[in-house]
Amino acid sequence: MMTETNSLVRYLKAGETSISNILLHHYHELGMSTAQLVVYLEFKSYLDWGVIDPDIRQIARHLQTDENQVFDLLHQMMSNKLVVQQMRKLDDGKEDAFWDFTPLINKLSAFNEQEATEQVNTSTGNLRKETFNKIEAEVGRPLSPMEMQIVNDWIDRDHYKTAIIDLALRQAVMNNALSLQYMDRILRNWSRQGLKSVHDVQEHERQFEERKANYSHQDARKIQGPKIPIFNLNSQTKKN
């Protein structure tokens, strides 16, 4: 039991080294070999402990290789701009060199941003295609190149959201005025009024219907007019 407890304590004290999934899944695309990745992970295990200049001989022993192989891999990573050697001042005033993996971290960050941008572009492209399909389904034919350019301009130049374009299409169908020119007038009218989302348009329509209902109620009251007492004309005549 004591042996198991000691083993668990040693295991916990050894700590853990985390690795970014971006690095794990895309290290080849970042210009790293598998051997370079393992060397970096060895360095990171020490960096996580606050040791910025680990013993290369110890790393070589962990990898069951020699120091020259580790140095060779580090220099390859330097050539690929994944690591640089920096100088630091020690407490005794002397200078010491250490390996700085900041260039690799910067590449990871840039790759992550690029990947996110590509995902957004893919999503936008799919929404654009769906919008084209919806319009073609309503008009019952493929759009002409000029019509396709009009829709592309709505998205790229005017920055209308595809959901807003879909809503304009629905309005055009409901009003039996299915044409891109009519849809364009709807979209420009909404834009002038600052309506940029489906929620904005729906809220504007709701307020419009409320105002219309209030005006109708007021008009009805005007037509009815004030209540006028009804006199008995016959009784008035007799008195006279």
Secondary structure, 3 states (H helix, E strand, C coil): CHHHHHHHHHHHHHCCCCCCHHHHHHCCCCCCCHHHHHHHHHHHHHHCCCCCCCCHHHHHHHCCCCHHHHHHHHHHHHHCCCCEEEEEECCCCCEEEEEECHHHHHHHHHHHHHHHHHHHHHHHHHHHHHHHHHHHHHHCCCCCHHHHHHHHHHHHCCCCCHHHHHHHHHHHHHCCCCCHHHHHHHHHHHHHCCCCCHHHHHHHHHHHHHHHHHHHHHHHHHHHCCCCCCCCHHHHHHHC
